[in-house]
């Protein structure tokens, strides 16, 4: 029984497997038929869309073709029109070229006629010139020279008259305006007449102090001279010692140090070195303070420390007995006022006036005039080209002069020439006046010479028969150059050449 059960179970398993297989086959066939029907349906839809797209493409191609044919017809018509216009213009150009050729032939014929006429005129001109030369007994070149001489003489006379008229008008207007400007500026500037000078003599409490200053075997005086760079002159002058040095700052350091040593009483090389070192530091501080004070007094800010130090050194520098720093401050004030009167930048004028003599602070150390040295210093430390140019021009040593240079030169002349500003020895003054008159008298045609206005002007009377108006102008220029080359003088000297002709007759 059990075997039969196993047989029936196996048959049932096999029968179930067969049934399952057939069921799966049937399901697969059904799915395959469904997919086939779906594919046929999609194929029919694709064919329908394909036919529709073909129809649309065919229609679009027909439309584009018709449009292209229409454009082509229009382009052909346009090309035909352009071609017709081109042919018309070509025909017009050919007609114009023919007319130009005709005109050219006419011009050539007229040119030949003109050339023939010109040759005929040249022949006639030569014949006339020959007749004129034979009648005047003078060649053409001689006639030209005679004509040129007469014209040159007329031009000279006319130019001389015009120059005199222009000079008169310009001089009258310029002098009137200059007097007005200078009067206003001078009235606005009020400075002390007395100026400070550097003292180079130290008073001693007694003559025994001279021996202490000299020291044993001269060691004290040597130490003082070596530390200060000055020369100490101890002579028979009672109660005084003279300090000699080309450098005013060194002289001031030596003076202050010597006074302190005399008050202290301890005079020996170590103490001298200590006092001189301390005094030098104080003087350098004083120099900077003086320069800063001067710049603040005229309202100039932003100056470099180097220029301020050089400005302070002018406190101990004198020129003709006048303190250069006081003179620079006065020139700065005057330059600012003159600039404001004529409408120029007063700040620049004040700075140029303050720095115009800055070269005198180092003129014993650097070669060249103080104006040239000062201009180089301003270019180096201030970078102001206008101020540097004015500093270089304030004594007329430059080939050109700017408005600012004229202002500074005028302010410098006012400050230096006012009463009591400077002192000059009588002997030197007389020599300068004699040199002026002698230089002017050496020129030919000069009758008399006069040096006036304390040697700031020289007037020359010339012989009118030997010197004409143009020669008088040249003479004034030549004398000015000779004075510049052969003399040394402060400021400027005016040269005036006077030519007078006196005609006398009697009525009877």
BELPE-V53995 format. One record per helix or strand of 2 or more residues. SS is the DSSP state (h for helix, s for strand). FROM is the first residue (numbers start at 1). TO is the last residue. If there is no record, write none. Layout:
# BELPE-V53995
ss=SS from=FROM to=TO
ss=SS from=FROM to=TO
This chain:
# BELPE-V53995
ss=h from=2 to=136
ss=h from=140 to=188
ss=s from=201 to=203
ss=h from=208 to=214
ss=h from=216 to=228
ss=s from=231 to=233
ss=s from=240 to=244
ss=h from=248 to=264
ss=h from=269 to=297
ss=h from=305 to=316
ss=s from=318 to=319
ss=s from=322 to=323
ss=h from=324 to=342
ss=h from=346 to=355
ss=h from=358 to=361
ss=h from=370 to=381
ss=h from=385 to=393
ss=h from=403 to=417
ss=h from=426 to=441
ss=s from=446 to=452
ss=s from=457 to=462
ss=h from=469 to=486
ss=s from=494 to=498
